[in-house]
Amino acid sequence: MRIHLIAVGGAIMHNLAIELKNKGHVITGSDDEVYDPSRTRLQKHGLLPRKMGWYPDENIREDLDCVILGMHAREDNMELRRAKKLRIPIYSFPEFIYKHSKEKKRVVVGGSHGKTTTTSMIMHVLKDNGLDFDYLVGAQLEGFDLMVKLSDAPIIVLEGDEYLSSPIDKRPKFLHYKPHIAVITGIAWDHINVFPTFSGYVNQFRNFIQGMRDNTHLFYYGWDEHLKELILENEHYCEAKLYTVPKYKIENGKVILLTKFGDYPLGIFGKHNLENLKAAWHVCKELDLTDEQFLNSISTFKGAARRLQHLGGDENTDIYLDFAHAPSKVRATANAMKSLNPNRKLIACVELHTFSSLNKKFHSEYKGTLDQADEAFVFYSEHTLEMKKLPYFKPEELAAHFNHPNLKVITDKDDLYRLLSVKYYGNANLLFMSSGRFNGLDIEKLKEEILHH
């Protein structure tokens, strides 16, 4: 097939482009800006656009079999307009993935938090046990070359995002997938720019449940009151079963899973990650793996990139990076770090980078999220505010919402680097949390400076 991807630089979009090329399709792509790691990876595979921008006459030809439209493009995109005019089939990437997977058994992991990690756990266990499967996941995983695989495998494992599918398809991505097996990890308000009320956000999960097949097996986190209420209201749409945190203990900074089959040391930590593990366990049993197969495999799981990722450490200090940005994620990640090393000082550094986190109306949701941190820094870029066309707010206004006695709000990455580099890290952990890159902060250099001071 001849396929053109509009906004090819996105995390999933560039992985999809590479996978489709690897499968023998003729692939082109366009974007107005492409940053690393997408840029380097597209270049390596000969897929980086020759010039940035939109060129409808060059890119949108009548011989195209279809166009895949990324979320980064705008509704009035010139290439999109030409594709419509030529009546070329246009798909969002979730539509395209579903089209590919119609005849497969579909596993879909949704939820406001934990879906990438849960999806990753399932993938790790399936691969470790030699099962053939396709997948789509929102992070780069050890042992997997790409974030997307499309083949003739009988199973596909999908991270089910509740965000919009494309500029012309305002449905959440997970509504396209029609799962046979599903997980909902929890509901905590996010994406305020497209779901301005909590009830509107919850309604997307209601639609997800109501769109399931009659015999869908749904596993949901049973201690989430909003989710429990939603399941009770809609459980006739599917076969719903709750899960909670499995039994565990912490010894010498190591989490050990306690089961009737024995004790299993884990490479992950944090209550929320153990919740994710339990969800993955249910899914793998539904895919006919035994408890022992799951437990032996999950004990070697080290986590997904930027999900409580250990960047380095010594006998006094460990440095971690996590994708956390929404309030529920910040709270869970900070709590996990403190529970692992309760006797160590925790220095937490959060970047507000998304539309929701930079929206003044949403800041009250962050109250108490950093309570487990002994010292906290919150960073945001005024340039990012301008780019996202969001109202300006003062650092002290933001600090008041977090309500933390030892918190500084920083708006310049060089100031942040300086403040972090001169701190004393004896018996202290440093935790970075962001879906962005701290405006280009050199975390690797800072890590080396801290650990070799």
Order of alpha helices (4+ residues) and beta strands (2+ residues): beta-alpha-beta-alpha-alpha-beta-alpha-beta-alpha-beta-alpha-beta-beta-beta-beta-beta-beta-alpha-beta-alpha-beta-beta-beta-beta-alpha-alpha-beta-beta-alpha-beta-beta-alpha-alpha-beta-alpha-beta-alpha
